[in-house]
Amino acid sequence: CSHPGSDNCTYRNFSSAAQAVTEWYLLQFTSILSKVPLQQRIRMGYQAEDMILACLYGAEPCNYKNFTQIYHPDHGNCYIFNWGMDEEALNSSNPGAEFGLKLILDISQQDYIPYLSSAAGARLMLHQQKSFPFLKDQGIYAMAGTETSIGVVVDELERMGYPYSDCTTNGSDVPVQNLYSQYNTSYSIQACLRSCFQNDMIEICGCGHYMFPLPEGASYCNNDDNPGWAYCYSLLRSSIRHRQICIDSCKETCNDTQYKMTISMADWPSEASEDWIFHILSYERDMSTNVTLDRNGIIKLNIYFQEYNYRTISESASTTIVWLLSNLGGQFGFWMGGSVLCIIELGEIIIDSLWITIINMISWCKGLKQKRAQARDPGAP
């Protein structure tokens, strides 16, 4: 409602009570976390040294120090491999599973908040270096108790700019303040749409939504300081007009990279090997001879390039100015015979016609004078 005790409320219908409970708890959860400092939220989340049990890139061992940590409002602590922000980007020497990234993760399913997340697994996403990962839109799940293999094929998309399309190179010509630039990431249409919504939220509701970055000087909405924020957020979220304004304001990038994935899964570890695998992993993690891990909290990942090359899809103009003039000349030559020789012949015909006309006019004038002279002197020969 717009404020406590008000009749000015908005209502939503759900096909299942499970969806209603999750949505309500998520709304309250955002209000609570909006008042928690960032560093405290990071400490509350999964730490990389606890989550990443084993790591191998190609033939070289790696560990949690090779991952860059960012805080994601939807998923808490996220860890990015080979982001290329503060460290030199790593190259893949060959295609195939043996040369990819291999991970064993502990997702600690027993620590899940039951009313906020009903799915168990790890959320993964492949994205360009120095770009922000929008896991909710483009991520995939890796299921607990499985070995998930992800083969990747890369497509490069190159769009033509004005006047062929309304794409942007780096977002500098987009009339929306990119709130994700505080992460030093590149422009994307997802970042633009979320920034546009957050700017509208701050302007209309007086505070920002916890799921999106804040501009300088703004604050997040919460139930204590902004009692009617949920009502305002619901109206803005369902507003087709505001959504269309953001869609019209944001532009696609002229250069984009798409990752097409082939995913396969198998149970892991097998019944024959789970005893010794869990003993080793439990000892490495907790220095304990007791088994503290089970298949409900373990995921094995293999991520690799399927091919050593990538495909480039480029836009090109079907007709340029040069081609247009050439085609016009060709059509004119075909239909009108407008070659150089024909033009000379046409000029000759025009000159001959004028010369014959002049001669005829002179002859006619002479004949007219003779007739007049004979009329004045009838006896003349």
For each residue, the residues with C-beta under 8 A, 3 or more apart:
1: 4 5 6 7 8 9 10 228 231
2: 6 8 9 228 231 232
3: 6 8 227 228
4: 1 227
5: 1
6: 1 2 3 9 228
7: 1
8: 1 2 3 231
9: 1 2 6 231
10: 1 231 234 235
11:
12: 20 23 234
13:
14: 17 19 20 23
15: 19
16: 19 20
17: 14 20 21
18: 21 22 118
19: 14 15 16 22 23
20: 12 14 16 17 23 24
21: 17 18 24 25 115
22: 18 19 25 26 115 116 118
23: 12 14 19 20 26 27
24: 20 21 27 28
25: 21 22 28 29 115 116
26: 22 23 29 30 116
27: 23 24 30 31 230
28: 24 25 31 32 223
29: 25 26 32 33 113 116
30: 26 27 33 34 73 209 210 211 221
31: 27 28 34 35 210 221 222 223 229 230
32: 28 29 35 36 222
33: 29 30 36 41 73 210
34: 30 31 210 220 221 222
35: 31 32 220 222 224
36: 32 33 40 41 44
37: 40 41
38: 41 42 71
39: 42 43
40: 36 37 43 44
41: 33 36 37 38 44 45 71 76
42: 38 39 45 69 71 77
43: 39 40
44: 36 40 41 76
45: 41 42 71 76 77
46: 50 51 76 77 107 108
47: 50 51 77
48: 51 52 64 67 69 77 79
49: 52 64
50: 46 47 106 108 285
51: 46 47 48 64 79 105 106 107 108
52: 48 49 55 63 64 67 79 103 104 105
53: 104 105 106 281 284 285 298
54: 102 103 104 281
55: 52 61 62 63 64 66 101 102 103 104
56: 59 60 61 62 101 102 103
57: 60 61 62 66 81 90 100 101 102
58: 92 93 98 99 100
59: 56 99
60: 56 57
61: 55 56 57
62: 55 56 57 66
63: 52 55 66
64: 48 49 51 52 55 67 79
65:
66: 55 57 62 63 81 82
67: 48 52 64 79 80 81
68: 79 80 81 83 85 86 87
69: 42 48 77 78 79 80
70: 77 78 80 183
71: 38 41 42 45 76 77 78
72: 75 76 77 78 133 135
73: 30 33 210 211 212
74: 135 136 211
75: 72 78 123 135
76: 41 44 45 46 71 72
77: 42 45 46 47 48 69 70 71 72
78: 69 70 71 72 75 133 135
79: 48 51 52 64 67 68 69
80: 67 68 69 70 83 133
81: 57 66 67 68 101
82: 66 89 90 129
83: 68 80 87 129 130
84: 87 88 89 129 130
85: 68 130 184
86: 68
87: 68 83 84
88: 84
89: 82 84 129
90: 57 82
91:
92: 58 95 99 100 304 305
93: 58 99
94: 98 99 308
95: 92 99 304 305 306 307 308
96: 99 100 304 305 306
97: 100 149 151 302 304
98: 58 94 304
99: 58 59 92 93 94 95 96 304 305
100: 57 58 92 96 97 302 303 304 305
101: 55 56 57 81 301 302 303 304
102: 54 55 56 57 300 301 302 303
103: 52 54 55 56 299 300 301 303
104: 52 53 54 55 281 298 299 300 301
105: 51 52 53 122 298 299 300 301
106: 50 51 53 281 285 293 297 298
107: 46 51 120 121 122 144 297 298 299
108: 46 50 51 111 297
109: 112 120 144 296 297
110: 297
111: 108
112: 109 116 117 120
113: 29 116 117
114: 117 118
115: 21 22 25
116: 22 25 26 29 112 113
117: 112 113 114
118: 18 22 114
119: 141
120: 107 109 112 143 144 296
121: 107 141 142 143 144 299
122: 105 107 141 142 299 301
123: 75 135 139 140 141
124: 139 140 141 142 150 301 303
125: 133 134 135 138 139 140
126: 150 152 259 261 303
127: 131 132 133 138 259
128: 131 186 257
129: 82 83 84 89
130: 83 84 85 184 185 186
131: 127 128 185 186 188
132: 127 180 183 185 188 190 191
133: 72 78 80 125 127 138 139
134: 125 137 138 139 188 190 191
135: 72 74 75 78 123 125 138 139
136: 74 139
137: 134 190
138: 125 127 133 134 135 190
139: 123 124 125 133 134 135 136
140: 123 124 125 261 263
141: 119 121 122 123 124
142: 121 122 124 146 148 299 301
143: 120 121 146 148 265 299
144: 107 109 120 121 295 296 297 298 299
145: 267 268 295 296 298 299
146: 142 143 265 266 267 268 299 300
147: 265 266 267 268 300 301 302
148: 142 143 263 264 265 299 300 301 302
149: 97 263 264 265 301 302 304
150: 124 126 261 262 263 301 302 303 304
151: 97 261 262 263 304 305 306
152: 126 259 260 261 262 303 304 305 306
153: 259 260 261 262 305 306 307 310 311
154: 257 258 259 260 305 310 311
155: 257 258 259 260 310 311 312 313
156: 255 256 257 310 311 312 313
157: 255 256 257 258 313
158: 254 255 312 313 314 315
159: 164 165 167 252 253 254 255 256 315
160: 164 165 167 254 315 316 317
161: 164 165 167 168 169 254
162: 165 166
163:
164: 159 160 161 315 317
165: 159 160 161 162 252 254 315
166: 162 251 252
167: 159 160 161 251 252 253 254
168: 161 171 172 173 174 187 251 252 253 254
169: 161 172 253 254 255
170: 186 187
171: 168 174 178 187 192 251 253
172: 168 169
173: 168 251
174: 168 171 178 187 192 249 250 251
175: 249
176: 192 195 196 199 246 249 250
177: 195 199 215
178: 171 174 181 187 191 192 195
179: 182 191 194 195 198 199 212 213 214 215
180: 132 183 185 188 191 194 195 213
181: 178 184 185
182: 179 213
183: 70 132 180 213
184: 85 130 181
185: 130 131 132 180 181 188 191
186: 128 130 131 170
187: 168 170 171 174 178 191 192 253
188: 131 132 134 180 185 191 192 253
189: 192 193 250 251 252 253
190: 132 134 137 138 193 194
191: 132 134 178 179 180 185 187 188 194 195
192: 171 174 176 178 187 188 189 195 196 246 249 250 251
193: 189 190 196 197 246 247 250
194: 179 180 190 191 197 198 212
195: 176 177 178 179 180 191 192 198 199 212 213
196: 176 192 193 199 200 245 246 249 250
197: 193 194 200 201 209 212 236 242 246
198: 179 194 195 201 202 208 209 212 213 214 215
199: 176 177 179 195 196 202 203 215
200: 196 197 203 204 236 242 246
201: 197 198 204 205 207 208 209 212 221 232 233 236
202: 198 199 205 206 207 208 214 215 218
203: 199 200
204: 200 201 232 236
205: 201 202 221 226 229 232 233 236
206: 202 226 229
207: 201 202 218 219 220 221 222 225 226 229
208: 198 201 202 212 214 215 218 219 220 221
209: 30 197 198 201 212 220 221 233
210: 30 31 33 34 73 220 221
211: 30 73 74
212: 73 179 194 195 197 198 201 208 209
213: 179 180 182 183 195 198
214: 179 198 202 208 218 219 220
215: 177 179 198 199 202 208 218
216:
217:
218: 202 207 208 214 215
219: 207 208 214 225
220: 34 35 207 208 209 210 214
221: 30 31 34 201 205 207 208 209 210 225 226 229 230 233
222: 31 32 34 35 207 225 226 229
223: 28 31 226 227 229 230
224: 35 227
225: 207 219 221 222
226: 205 206 207 221 222 223 229
227: 3 4 223 224
228: 1 2 3 6 231 232
229: 31 205 206 207 221 222 223 226 232 233
230: 27 31 221 223 233 234
231: 1 2 8 9 10 228 234 235
232: 2 201 204 205 228 229 235 236
233: 201 205 209 221 229 230 236 237
234: 10 12 230 231 237 238
235: 10 231 232 238 239
236: 197 200 201 204 205 232 233 239 242
237: 233 234
238: 234 235
239: 235 236 242 243
240: 243 244
241: 244 245
242: 197 200 236 239 245 246
243: 239 240 246 247
244: 240 241 247 248
245: 196 241 242 248 249
246: 176 192 193 196 197 200 242 243 249 250
247: 193 243 244 250
248: 244 245
249: 174 175 176 192 196 245 246
250: 174 176 189 192 193 196 246 247
251: 166 167 168 171 173 174 189 192
252: 159 165 166 167 168 189 256
253: 159 167 168 169 171 187 188 189 256
254: 158 159 160 161 165 167 168 169
255: 156 157 158 159 169
256: 156 157 159 252 253
257: 128 154 155 156 157
258: 154 155 157
259: 126 127 152 153 154 155
260: 152 153 154 155
261: 126 140 150 151 152 153
262: 150 151 152 153 306
263: 140 148 149 150 151
264: 148 149
265: 143 146 147 148 149
266: 146 147
267: 145 146 147 270 295
268: 145 146 147 295 298 300
269: 273 274 277 278 295 298
270: 267 273 274
271: 274
272:
273: 269 270 276 277
274: 269 270 271 277 278 295
275: 278 279
276: 273 279 280
277: 269 273 274 280 281
278: 269 274 275 281 282 291 293 294 298
279: 275 276 282 283 289 291
280: 276 277 283 284
281: 53 54 104 106 277 278 284 285 293 298
282: 278 279 285 286 288 290 291 292 293
283: 279 280 286 287 288 289
284: 53 280 281
285: 50 53 106 281 282 292 293
286: 282 283 290 292
287: 283
288: 282 283 292
289: 279 283
290: 282 286
291: 278 279 282 294
292: 282 285 286 288
293: 106 278 281 282 285 297 298
294: 278 291 297 298
295: 144 145 267 268 269 274 298
296: 109 120 144 145
297: 106 107 108 109 110 144 293 294
298: 53 104 105 106 107 144 145 268 269 278 281 293 294 295
299: 103 104 105 107 121 122 142 143 144 145 146 148
300: 102 103 104 105 146 147 148 268
301: 101 102 103 104 105 122 124 142 147 148 149 150
302: 97 100 101 102 147 148 149 150
303: 100 101 102 103 124 126 150 152
304: 92 95 96 97 98 99 100 101 149 150 151 152
305: 92 95 96 99 100 151 152 153 154 308
306: 95 96 151 152 153 262
307: 95 153 310
308: 94 95 305
309:
310: 153 154 155 156 307
311: 153 154 155 156
312: 155 156 158
313: 155 156 157 158
314: 158
315: 158 159 160 164 165
316: 160
317: 160 164 320
318:
319: 323 324 327
320: 317 323 324
321: 324 325
322: 325 326
323: 319 320 326 327
324: 319 320 321 327 328
325: 321 322 328 329
326: 322 323 329 330
327: 319 323 324 330 331
328: 324 325 331 332
329: 325 326 332 333 338
330: 326 327 333 334
331: 327 328 334 335
332: 328 329 335 336 338
333: 329 330 336 337 338 339
334: 330 331
335: 331 332
336: 332 333
337: 333 342
338: 329 332 333 342 343
339: 333 342 343
340: 343 344
341: 344 345
342: 337 338 339 345 346
343: 338 339 340 346 347
344: 340 341 347 348
345: 341 342 348 349
346: 342 343 349 350
347: 343 344 350 351
348: 344 345 351 352
349: 345 346 352 353
350: 346 347 353 354
351: 347 348 354 355
352: 348 349 355 356
353: 349 350 356 357
354: 350 351 357 358
355: 351 352 358 359
356: 352 353 359 360
357: 353 354 360 361
358: 354 355 361 362
359: 355 356 362 363
360: 356 357 363 364
361: 357 358 364 365
362: 358 359 365 366
363: 359 360 366 367
364: 360 361 367 368
365: 361 362 368 369
366: 362 363 369 370
367: 363 364 370 371
368: 364 365 371 372
369: 365 366 372 373
370: 366 367 373 374
371: 367 368 374 375
372: 368 369 375 376
373: 369 370 376 377 380
374: 370 371 377 378 380
375: 371 372 378
376: 372 373
377: 373 374 380
378: 374 375
379:
380: 373 374 377
381:
